[in-house]
Amino acid sequence: MADKKNYGMVIDTRVCVACSACVYACKSENSIPEGYCRDWVVQETNGTYPRLSMENRSERCQHCAKAPCVIYCPTGASHYAEDGTVQINRSRCTGCKACLAACPYDARYVHPEGFADKCSLCKHRIDKGLETACVSVCPTTSLNLVDLNNHEEEALNMMNGKEVYRQKEHAGTKPSLYWISARNKPGA
């Protein structure tokens, strides 16, 4: 089982410039309809004047190890793939929105054709050994696709000694996206 992949991302907010190249690459690669998106950029200001910092963050489905969307999907359309990603089988999806209500990250939407949609971590690309569309265009290398099962992976080196967080860990979802923080530490 040592060869089994478990994909996630390490996102370095210290170098993200909020250019939205990731958003446009995703829209183009996945034929996302106008007015919808699978990923987005958030700008968050932290601290108090005069010690302010801004964190730019590319966000998307967290590909959780304990995904509420999978648990509450009544048809099994939302499921775990062999590579650890959370996927949607469009032909099984009824568009009931149970997965949208269950997702604490607001990472899903109902496609105009009636099925739930979200970031697939470009499964069609990683199955071919390619990077995700967003990673391939990121001009600052803020976005990094990683195999979380590879303990010698450069991801560990990227995160080592840095302030790293996952979003909404209190929800118990075990998200597979990790952010290297650009936030000011309290008292710094």
Secondary structure, DSSP 4 states (H G I P E B T S, - for coil): -TT---EEEEEETTT-----HHHHHHHHHHTPPTT--SEEEEEEEEEETTEEEEEEEEEE----TT-HHHHH-SSS-EEE-TTS-EEE-TTT-----HHHHH-TT---EE-TTSSEE---TTHHHHTTTPPPHHHHH-TT--EEEEETT-TTSHHHHHHTTS-EE-TTGGGS---SEEEE--SPPTT-
